[in-house]
């Protein structure tokens, strides 16, 4: 065990944030902390990091344990290169390596060779023990994994965005390899490739991790335990997120059932007491008093704290569309530079289609083409019969920041009565005077709920959703998912939330710069096929590499043979030339036997030369 927390409490201005948080962590555990926004998850991490102190409770760390925390604030040297910034966790190793180089240069000149060798051996052992020879490869692996191309490595930190600096902070933390990693929303600012790399890194991380995340797919991939903080109290689940969700729903249903049955019995007894008292007779009054005592003794079930007070809604299209909802044919789009071309796919009624692809490929731009905000460079988009589009804009530009929530709904749907507007707003947790808050005063999640209200009231049969789960906590995401799963119409959506994609999508369209590939299935199916395709490409690349390597080896052998044959040809030609010159001398001309002997040698050499010339021709074909 490396960490134990017992009965932690924390309050701000008299409001309890943490009431009773207890858990234990062993050295290889990966704990995911979940809960609604404001539940106290980040507060708990700050307490563990000693940035804040608990009001009460006990925290016990294993002695000599190194703790690492991903802070949102970073004090980087902005003139230092990205690569050198990632070297900072290895400062001790760099000092050792520098001293090793100094000792190596002294070995040939110093008179104290024994002392130098002893120090050198000690430093070498320490360098090896702390994996110093892997330092450069680890830095490069983290840079590549976090999405920094090699041509950026020598750039100064000052050119990076806030999100990129956070990624460098994450990289430094991973390279420090603390005994306990504390990560608060580490997938923020990462694309899917970098998230998958981080998942694999943490799965193979040999030490303990505590992560706060709303990314349910990430939680499933990384953690072996889930701790939910709800109403200030912690509950531990040793299972996957999907199993947790099932257990949680069952427990809520049981608690609610007990509570409602208890309330029903209390009401029945109270009604009976009231009826008996209404008779006004002594006998009935005594019976009523007896029942009142029984009611007072009766065990009361508290209203479950986990009883959700969240949104429940359903999208209800006004009309059914035709079977062919959307057809995209050879679509191309460019602004200053090309985004995509040859984009073709179709969407049928009832399908729930996830539009995926790398950042910057033009997915949101395609939605704007669909809505006629832009004109395509070429190709066409054909929308089917009776198709009514409802659009969810991730940037929430459809909202007027100066309007109140009430006016935003009222102006968009003028036929609705005040009561109807208040009722729909209450469904989305805007109650009482909340409806008179201005849009610009709302959080990202609250603005998202206003957009959902308008989308719900549109009664569209084709929902076009751009990152609909952004700014939503896990429970709100699940409520939206349930509504979308029950939706009888058609959905086309963009999302980086892999759990959401996996739950909603019946088809995946994977965009690239030169078109798209369609996969009939959910995200897991899509990923399985992508891995198969990647493996097939790697196999072909390896095969091509081996064939190329074999061919190069054969080419080298042939070139060596050709060179050898050419040398043999040159030697034979030289020998023949020497023999022919010798044959013309007076000594040989006047000696019949010697002349015939040299003639025979020349003939034999010419035959050998002819064979070598044929061999040379065969090797060059």
N, C-alpha and C positions, 0 to 999 in steps of 0.2 A: 504494500500500500504506500502510495506517495502523497496522497492528499485525503484529508477527512474534514468535512464541514458538518457542524451540528447546530441546528436551531438558529440559523442566521436570521437577523431581523434588520430592517433598514426603513426609515421613514423620512420624508421631506415635508417640512411645514405642517406637521401633524398628520400627514397622509401616509399610511402604511404602503410601502412598495414591496418589501419582502417581510413576510410574517413568520415563516417557518421553513427554511431551506436546509435540508440535510442530505448528504450523499458522501460516498467514498469512491476513490479512484485508485486503481492499481496501475503498475508501471507500463502496461501495454494497452490500456483501455483507450477507446475513442468515444467520447461522450458528446452527443449533440444536445444542445439546450434549445427548447422551442417554447413558444408562447406568443400571445397577441402583442401587438405594438404597445409599449408601455408596461409590460408585465414585470420588468426588472431584470431582463437577461443581461443587458450591457452593464447594469449596475453591479450585478454579481461578478462579472469579469473584472470590473474596476476594483472591487473589494479584494478579489484574489490577487490582483496586481499591486494592492496597497496604494492605489491612487485615491481610494476612499476607505472609510472604516465602517464596519458593521456597528449598529447600535448595541447589539447583544449577540450571543452565540460564540462558538469556538471554531477556529481554523487551525489545522495541524498539518504542516508540510514535512515531508521526509527530509532529514538532515542532508545538507550539501546539494539539494536539488536545484538545478538551473531552470528558471522559468522564463519563457519568452512570450511577449504580448504584442500583437499587431495594433499599434496605435494609429489613429487617423491623423495625428500631427507628426510631421517629420522635419528634423533639422538637418537637411542635407547641405553639403558644400556644393553650391550651384555651379562652380567652375570645374569641379572634378568630373571626370568622364563617368559614364554609366558603368563601364566595366570596372574601373578602379573603385567605384562606390560599392560594387558587389564584392570587392576584395576585402572590404573593411572587417567583416567577421573573422578574417584569417590573419589579423595583424600580428598575433603572437607567432604564427607559423612563418609569416613573411620575415620577421626579425630573425628567427632560427635559420631560415634558408639563407638570408644575407650573411649571417655569421659563418655558416657552412662554406659559402663561396670564399669568404675571407681566409678561413683556415686552409682551404685547398690551395690558395695562392701562397700561403706561408710555408707549406710543406717542403717546398724545394729550397727555401732560403733560411729557415729558422734553425737555430742550434738546439732548441728544445722540441725535437720531433716527437718524443714520447708524450710530452704534455699536450701537444697539439693533437696527436692521434687519439688520446684519451677523451679530450673535449669533443673532438669530431665524432667519435663513436657514440658518445652520450647524446649529442644533438641529433645524429642520424637515427638512432633508435626512437627518440621522442618524435621526430618528424614522421617516421614511418608509422609509429603507434597512433598518431593523430591524423593519419591518412593525408599527409602533406603532398604526396605525389599525385593524389586525386583532386587537388585543389582547383587546378585550371579546368579540368573536365567537368567538375561539379558546377563551377560558375557558368560555364558555357551551356551546360544542360538546363540550369535554372533560367538563364536569359532566353534560350530558345523556347523553353516550356511556357514562359510568361509572355511570349509573343513579341520579343525584341529581335528584329532582324540584325544580322551581323554588321550591316553597314551603319547601324545606330550605336554600336558598342562604344565607339570612341567619342561620341557626341557628348557635350556637357549636360549635366543634370538640369541646368536652367532652361533648356528647351522643352522639357517634359510638361505635360498637363498634370493636373492634380491626381487624376486616376492613374496615370502612368507612374507617378511618384509613389502612390500607394502600392502599386505592383512591385516597385523596387524595394520598398519597405518589407513587403511580404517575402521577396527573394532573400533579403538579408536575414530575416528571421529564420527561414528554412535552412539557410546555410550555417547558421549558428547552432542548429540541432539541439535545442534545449531539452531537458528531461520532460518538461510539460509545455506544450504549445497552447496558447490561448488565442483563438481566432474569432474576431467579431465580423460576421458577414464577409468572409474572405473571397467569395465569388463575385462581389461587386467589382466592376471595372474589368472583368475578364470575359473574353469571348468563349464560345463552346469548346474550342480546341484547348485553350488554356485551362478551362475548368476541368476538362477530362484529364489533362496532364496533372493538375493539382490533386485530383481524386486519386490517381495512381500513385503519386508521390506520398500522400498521406496514408493510403492503404499499406504501403511498404515501409512507412516510417516506424522505426523500431521502438519509439518512445510514446508517451501519452499525449493525447490531444483533447482539448475541450473546444468545441466550435459552436457559435451561435449562428444559425442560418435559417432563412425562409425557403431555401432551395431543397425541396423534399427529395428529389432524385439524388442530389449531392449527399444529403443525410443518409440515404439508403446505401450509397456506395462507400461511405467513409466510416460510419459509426457502428459500434456494437452495442451501444446503450443510448436511450433517449430519456432526457429528463424534461418534463413539462413543468413550467412555472405558471400557475393559475391562481388568481386571487391571493398572490403572495406566498403560496405553498408549493412545495415541490413533490412530484411523483415520478418515480423511476420505472422505466420499462426496459427490460433486456430483450429487445426484439427489433425488427425492422420498422421503418415508418409505416408501411402498409399494415403490418400486424398491429402496431400501436393504434392506428386510426380505427381499425375494427374493434379492438378492445375498448378504446375510448367511447366509441358510439354505443357499444353494448352496455358499458357501465353507466353512461348517461341515461340510456333508456330504462335501465333497472332502477336507478336513483329517482328518475322522474316518475316512474310507475309507483314506487313506494310512496313518494311524496303525494302524488295525486290521490292514491287510494286512502292515505292517511287523512288528507284534506276532505275527501268524500265522506269518510266515517265521522270526522269532527262535525261536518255540516249536518249529517243525518242526526247525530246526537243532539246538536244545538237546536235543530228544527223540532225535534221531539220535545226538548225542554221548553221551548217557546210555546208549543201547542198546549202542553200540559198546564203551563202557567196561565194561558189565555182562558182556561175554563174557570179559574177563580175559586175552585173548590179546594178545601183543605187537603183532601186525600191526593188530588192531582198535584197540588203544590209540593207536598212532601215527596211525591214520586219525582217531581222535577228537581227538587233539591238533592235527592239521592243520585239522580243522573248527573247533576252538576258536579258532585263530588267524584263520580266515576270519570267524568270528562277531565277534571283537574288532575286525576291520577294517571290518566291515559298518556302513554308515550307519544310525544309529538315529534314527527319527522321534520327536520329543518329543510327549508327550500334548498335544493342542491346548488352549491356555489358554482358548479360547472354547468348549470343549466344555461344553454346558449341564449343570449339576448341579441342574436345577430339577424341579419337580413334573411328573409325567405321569400323568393319570388320566382316567377316563371315567365319566359318569353312566349307570347301568344300571337302568332302571325294572323293578319287580317284575312289574307287569301292564300291559297296554295299556288305555287309557281308551276310552270311547265317542267317537264322532265330534264330538259337541257337548260341548265341555269347559266353557265358561263363557258365560252369557247375562246381561247387565246391562240392566235395563229401567227407564227413568225414575227413576233413583236420585237422591236428594237427601240432603245432609248439612249440618248446621250445629252449631256449638258456641255461643259467645257471639254469633256472627254467621254468616250463610250462607257456606258454602264453595262448593258447586256444587249444581246441580239439573238435571233432565232428562238425566242421563248414561245413554246407551244404547250398547252395542256388544257384539259376541260374539267368542268365540275358538274356533277349530276345532282338532281334533287335528293335531299336527305344526307348527302355526303358531308363529312366534317374534315376539311382539308387543311393540313399544316403546311405553310409556305416557309421553307427553310433555305439557308444559304449563308455564305460568309458575310460579315459586316461590310457594308459599302457596296454590295452587289446590286442594290436597287429594289429591295423588297417593298419598302414604304413608297418609293417612287411608283412602283407598279400599282399600288393601291390608289395613288393620286391619278394615274392614267385611267383606272377603272371608274373613278368618280368624275372623270372629265376635267380635272384640274389642270392637266397638261395634255398636249397632243404628242403621240408617239412619233418617233423618227420614221418608222415603217411598220408594217404589219397591222393587225386589227384585233379588236376585242368585241366579241358578240355577246350581248346579254339576252337571256331567254325571255319567253313570254310570261307576263304577269310577275316578273321578278321585282321585288321591292327591297332595296338595299338599306340596311342600317349599319352605320359606320362608327366604330369606336376608335378615336384618335388618341394615340398614346401621349401626344403633346397637349391634348385637351384644348386645342385652339377653337373648338366649337363653342367654348364658354366665353361669356363676356365678363371680364374681371371686375367691372364696376357694378354689375347687377347683383342683387341678392339671390339666394337659392330659389326663393318663392317666385321672383320675377323671371328668372331664367326658365323655369318650368311654365309659368303662366304665359309668357310671351311666345314660347314655342308651341304651346297647346292652349290657345285662347278659349276653347270651348269647355275646358275643365272648370269646375266650380272650386271655390276656396277650400271647401271641405275635402274634395277629391285630391287637390294638390297637397294639402296637409297630410292626408292619409298615405299617399304614395311616398311622401318625404319621410314620414314616420317609419314606413316599412324599411327604408334605408337608413334608419337611425338618426334622422334629423327631426328632433321633436321640440315642441314649444317654440321658444324664440330662436332656436337654431336656424329656422327657415329664413330668418332675416339677416343671417350672416352674408357678407359680400363674398363673391367667388375668390377674390384675391387674398382673402384672409384664411382660406381653407388650406389644409395640408394636401399633399399629393394624393393620399388615399381618399380623402373626402371629396376632392374634385373628381376622382375616378368614379365615386358613387353617384355624383350628380350626372355624369356622362351616362352611367348605366341606367339611371332613371329615364333620361331622354331616349335612350336606345330601347328600353322596355316599352315606353309609350308610343314609339314609332310603329309598332306592330309589323315590323319588317319580316319577310320570309327568307332573306339572305343576309346573314350577319357577317360583316367584314371587320375583323377585330385586329388592331395593331397593338401588340403587347398588352393585352387586357389585364394581366395579373400584376403588372408593375404597381408598386406602392401598396399592394394588398398584403395583409398578414395571412398566415396559413389558413385560418378558419374562414376568412372572407374568400380566399381562393377556392376552398372546397365548396362553399355555397354557390359561387359562380359556376364551378364545374358541374354541380348537380343541376343547375338551371339549364346549362348548355347541353348536358346529356339528355335532358327531357325535351329539349327544343325539337319540334317536328320538322323545322325547316332545314336550311342549308347553311353551312359555316365555312368561311375561308379566313384563316388567322395566321398572324406572325407571332412567334413567341420564342424566347430563350429559356422558358421554364419547361425543362424536359419532363418533369412529372405531369405537368398540365398537358403537354403535347401527347404524352403516352396515354393519358386518360381520355382525351377528347378525340384525337385524330383517328379517322378510319382510312385516311390516305395521306401520303407525304409527297409534296412536290419539292424536289431539291434543286434550287436555282444555281446556275453558274454563269459565267460571262458569255457563254455561247449556247444557252438553252436551259433545259431542265430535264431531270430524270424523275419519273413517277414511280412510287412504291405503294402498293395496295396493302396497308396495314398500319400498325401504330409505330411509336418511336423505337421500341425495342426491336421490332421487325426490321425497320429501316436501318438501325445500327448494325444488326446482325448481317444484313446484306452488304452494307458499306464495308464491314470488316472482311467479309468474303471477297468483295471486289478488290480491297486493298491487298489482301493476301495473294489473290490471283495476279495482281499487278507486280507485287514484290517477287512472286514466284517467277513471273515472266522476266522481270528485271534481273533476277539472280540467274535465270537460265540464259538470258541474253549475255549477262556478264561472263558466265562460265564459258558460253560458246565463243564470246569475243576473246576471253582469256586463252581458251584452247586454240582459237584461230591465230591469235597473236603469237602464241608459243610455236605453232606450226610454221607461221610466217617467219619467225626468227630462225627456226631450224632450217627452213628452205633457203633463207638469205645466207645463213652460214654455209650451207651446202654449196649454194651458187658461188659464194666467195671462194670456197675451197676448190671447187671445180675450175673457176677462173684462174686461180693460182696454179693449178695443175696444168691447165691449157697453156698458160704463159711459160711455165717451165718446159713443157714438151716443145713448144714453138722455139724456145731458146736452144734446147738440146738439138732439135732438127737443124736449126740454123748453123749451130757449131759444127755438126756432122757434115753438113753440105759444104761448109767452108773448108773443113779438113779434107774432104773428098777431092777438092780442086788443087790440093798441094802436089808438087812434083813427086814427093816421097810416096804418096798413095797412088797417084796416077801410074807410076812406074812399077807398082807392086800389085799384081793382079789379084792375089788372095786377099790382101788388105783392102783393096778397092771393093771387092765383092762383099767382104765382111761389113764394111761401113754402109754399103748400099742396102744390105739386109737390115742393119740397125735403123737406117732412115725409114725403110718401109714399115718396120715394126712400130717405130715412134709415130708415124703417120696414121697407122691403124688405131693406136691408142688415142691419138689426137681426135680422130673421127668419132670414136666412142664417147670421148669427153664432150665433144661439141654436141652430139645427140643428147647426152645427159643434161647439158646446159640448157638446150632448147626445151626439153621435157620439164625441167624445174621452173622455167620462165613462163610456161603456158598457164 
